[in-house]
């Protein structure tokens, strides 16, 4: 089969799948704040409720929660922002690239579409280069997370804000590391402070109205797993 024929068939299959999803998830009971789509329900993936997926943009609960917070706090409203996005989530990346007057830079190791190929513990930027840093589910996989946190602190501007998310097991008082794997405990705030940040933990999903959280497909918690937002700033002298 010629390449063009395979591409056409693949495109047709993709179109059919999208049309099928449009019928399966038709409705207006839930809303994705990232793509602003309305559906009858979110898509349940193999990951279960923790991975409820938007049928249109593919966003997951933690990503929708992050976007709701950024919008509610108007953290992207200032023109001229310099934004660094580590291991960018595709749905959020689309929205951020649409911001007018912002300098938006993505960084990744495995992502060939990232603007800069670099590891979080060795960022090729000058001190204080960014006003906003988004780092979601990255640090738990970093070989040296304290070094990575220090790098984020280094490239954050004096008045900037880094919003960090990581899976935290509330049953663990201290982070556990074994065999190259890391399970964060309740000491994540202390680790970020040790790296030089002034930290405020926001349990945003818990603070949301229950009906609003359900409508946007945001889960406060599942078992001991926490998905709080860690707001990190440069300490003032």
Secondary structure per residue as TSV (DSSP state, phi and psi in degrees):
chain	resnum	aa	ss	phi	psi
A	1	X	-	360.0	133.8
A	2	X	-	-68.2	155.2
A	3	X	H	-58.6	-44.5
A	4	X	H	-61.1	-37.4
A	5	X	H	-67.0	-41.4
A	6	X	H	-62.9	-41.3
A	7	X	H	-63.4	-43.0
A	8	X	H	-63.7	-42.0
A	9	X	H	-65.9	-40.9
A	10	X	H	-63.9	-40.2
A	11	X	H	-63.6	-40.0
A	12	X	H	-64.9	-42.0
A	13	X	H	-62.8	-41.4
A	14	X	H	-63.6	-40.0
A	15	X	H	-64.4	-43.7
A	16	X	H	-61.4	-41.2
A	17	X	H	-62.7	-41.8
A	18	X	H	-66.0	-39.1
A	19	X	H	-66.5	-39.1
A	20	X	H	-63.3	-43.0
A	21	X	H	-64.0	-37.0
A	22	X	H	-60.8	-36.7
A	23	X	H	-75.3	-44.9
A	24	X	H	-61.7	-36.6
A	25	X	T	-109.4	20.1
A	26	X	-	-63.2	142.1
A	27	X	S	143.9	-172.6
A	28	X	S	-141.4	18.7
A	29	X	S	-72.3	-30.8
A	30	X	E	-123.3	159.3
A	31	X	E	-138.8	134.3
A	32	X	-	-93.0	117.3
A	33	X	T	-71.6	-17.8
A	34	X	T	-76.6	-52.5
A	35	X	T	-99.8	-5.7
A	36	X	-	66.5	21.8
A	37	X	-	-81.8	151.9
A	38	X	E	-117.2	137.7
A	39	X	E	-143.4	168.1
A	40	X	S	-74.8	-28.5
A	41	X	S	-166.2	164.6
A	42	X	-	-87.7	161.4
A	43	X	E	-84.2	127.5
A	44	X	E	-86.7	122.7
A	45	X	E	-100.5	-176.9
A	46	X	T	-63.1	-21.0
A	47	X	T	-77.3	-5.1
A	48	X	E	77.0	-158.6
A	49	X	E	-56.6	-30.9
A	50	X	E	-65.2	-19.6
A	51	X	E	-118.8	28.0
A	52	X	E	-52.7	122.0
A	53	X	E	-107.5	140.3
A	54	X	-	-70.6	128.7
A	55	X	T	-63.6	-19.9
A	56	X	T	-97.0	-57.2
A	57	X	T	-101.9	-9.3
A	58	X	-	80.8	9.1
A	59	X	-	-64.3	151.4
A	60	X	-	-110.3	168.8
A	61	X	H	-52.0	-45.8
A	62	X	H	-66.5	-30.9
A	63	X	H	-73.4	-39.5
A	64	X	H	-66.5	-39.1
A	65	X	H	-62.3	-44.3
A	66	X	H	-60.3	-44.9
A	67	X	H	-66.4	-40.0
A	68	X	H	-59.4	-42.3
A	69	X	H	-66.0	-45.9
A	70	X	H	-59.6	-39.5
A	71	X	H	-73.2	-43.6
A	72	X	H	-63.5	-36.8
A	73	X	T	-91.5	1.2
A	74	X	T	53.2	42.6
A	75	X	T	-79.5	-8.3
A	76	X	T	-116.9	11.0
A	77	X	-	-80.9	-19.6
A	78	X	S	-77.5	129.7
A	79	X	T	-71.6	150.0
A	80	X	T	82.1	12.3
A	81	X	-	-65.8	143.5
A	82	X	E	-104.8	113.8
A	83	X	E	-115.8	128.4
A	84	X	E	-110.6	128.6
A	85	X	E	-123.9	112.9
A	86	X	E	-86.9	134.5
A	87	X	T	43.1	63.1
A	88	X	-	-61.6	133.7
A	89	X	-	-74.1	130.0
A	90	X	H	-57.3	-42.8
A	91	X	H	-64.0	-43.2
A	92	X	H	-73.4	-35.9
A	93	X	H	-58.1	-41.3
A	94	X	H	-57.5	-43.9
A	95	X	H	-68.1	-40.8
A	96	X	H	-68.4	-32.6
A	97	X	T	-70.1	-14.2
A	98	X	T	-89.3	-7.6
A	99	X	-	-65.3	132.8
A	100	X	T	-83.9	136.3
A	101	X	T	75.6	10.2
A	102	X	-	-105.0	148.1
A	103	X	E	-99.2	111.4
A	104	X	E	-115.5	124.2
A	105	X	E	-127.9	129.0
A	106	X	E	-106.6	146.7
A	107	X	E	-131.4	136.1
A	108	X	E	-161.6	160.1
A	109	X	S	-97.6	-50.3
A	110	X	S	-88.8	-18.7
A	111	X	-	-82.6	110.7
A	112	X	T	-69.8	-14.0
A	113	X	T	-93.3	-2.2
A	114	X	-	-64.1	145.9
A	115	X	S	-63.5	-37.5
A	116	X	E	-130.4	129.5
A	117	X	E	-92.4	106.6
A	118	X	-	-159.5	161.0
A	119	X	-	-94.7	152.5
A	120	X	T	-65.0	-23.7
A	121	X	T	-90.4	6.5
A	122	X	S	-151.8	74.4
A	123	X	-	-86.2	131.1
A	124	X	-	-87.2	51.9
A	125	X	S	-129.5	155.1
A	126	X	-	-73.9	162.0
A	127	X	T	-57.6	140.4
A	128	X	T	65.2	30.2
A	129	X	-	-76.5	-20.2
A	130	X	E	-130.0	142.8
A	131	X	E	-88.6	-26.6
A	132	X	E	-136.2	135.4
A	133	X	E	-127.8	128.7
A	134	X	E	-113.1	122.0
A	135	X	E	-139.2	98.4
A	136	X	E	-118.5	122.5
A	137	X	S	54.5	49.7
A	138	X	-	-119.4	-46.2
A	139	X	G	-64.2	-31.1
A	140	X	G	-65.9	-18.0
A	141	X	G	-104.7	0.1
A	142	X	-	-72.9	137.3
A	143	X	S	-56.1	-40.8
A	144	X	S	-131.1	94.4
A	145	X	H	-69.6	-31.1
A	146	X	H	-67.0	-37.7
A	147	X	H	-66.8	-39.9
A	148	X	H	-64.1	-42.8
A	149	X	H	-61.5	-41.4
A	150	X	H	-63.5	-35.4
A	151	X	H	-65.7	-42.2
A	152	X	H	-62.1	-41.4
A	153	X	H	-62.2	-39.4
A	154	X	H	-65.4	-41.7
A	155	X	H	-88.9	-1.5
A	156	X	E	-82.9	135.1
A	157	X	E	-69.9	158.8
A	158	X	E	-55.1	-32.7
A	159	X	E	-106.1	15.4
A	160	X	E	-84.6	178.5
A	161	X	E	-140.3	128.8
A	162	X	E	-106.2	125.7
A	163	X	E	-105.1	115.1
A	164	X	E	-116.9	134.0
A	165	X	E	-123.4	143.5
A	166	X	-	-157.6	149.5
A	167	X	-	-70.0	122.2
A	168	X	E	-118.7	127.1
A	169	X	E	-89.6	110.1
A	170	X	T	-68.5	-12.0
A	171	X	T	-82.4	-8.7
A	172	X	-	-105.9	124.1
A	173	X	S	-76.1	-31.6
A	174	X	S	-128.5	149.5
A	175	X	-	-64.9	139.7
A	176	X	E	-111.7	131.0
A	177	X	E	-126.8	131.4
A	178	X	E	-158.3	130.6
A	179	X	T	59.1	34.8
A	180	X	T	81.7	1.4
A	181	X	E	-105.5	150.5
A	182	X	E	-134.4	127.3
A	183	X	E	-115.6	111.1
A	184	X	B	-71.8	142.0
A	185	X	-	-111.6	-163.5
A	186	X	T	-70.0	-5.5
A	187	X	T	-86.6	7.8
A	188	X	H	-57.7	-39.9
A	189	X	H	-59.1	-42.9
A	190	X	H	-64.0	-37.3
A	191	X	H	-66.9	-39.8
A	192	X	H	-67.7	-36.9
A	193	X	H	-65.4	-41.8
A	194	X	H	-60.0	-30.8
A	195	X	T	-78.8	-4.7
A	196	X	T	110.5	8.4
A	197	X	E	-93.3	154.4
A	198	X	E	-98.5	119.9
A	199	X	E	-115.9	138.5
A	200	X	E	-128.4	125.8
A	201	X	E	-94.4	127.3
A	202	X	E	-117.6	109.4
A	203	X	-	-80.8	68.8
A	204	X	H	-61.5	-39.6
A	205	X	H	-62.5	-36.9
A	206	X	H	-69.1	-30.0
A	207	X	H	-80.2	-16.1
A	208	X	S	-72.1	148.7
A	209	X	-	-58.3	137.6
A	210	X	H	-59.0	-41.4
A	211	X	H	-65.5	-39.4
A	212	X	H	-67.1	-39.8
A	213	X	H	-62.8	-41.8
A	214	X	H	-68.1	-40.5
A	215	X	H	-63.5	-34.4
A	216	X	T	-96.2	5.1
A	217	X	T	65.4	42.2
A	218	X	-	-112.3	127.5
A	219	X	-	-103.7	134.1
A	220	X	S	-71.4	-41.0
A	221	X	E	-168.3	160.3
A	222	X	E	-136.5	105.0
A	223	X	T	65.6	-138.8
A	224	X	T	-82.2	-6.0
A	225	X	E	-72.2	128.1
A	226	X	E	-108.1	148.0
A	227	X	-	-129.4	44.2
A	228	X	-	-71.0	162.7
A	229	X	E	-98.7	131.6
A	230	X	E	-106.2	108.1
A	231	X	E	-91.7	115.2
A	232	X	E	-117.3	128.6
A	233	X	E	-128.8	165.5
A	234	X	E	-78.2	127.4
A	235	X	-	-60.0	141.9
A	236	X	-	-84.9	140.5
A	237	X	-	-69.6	360.0
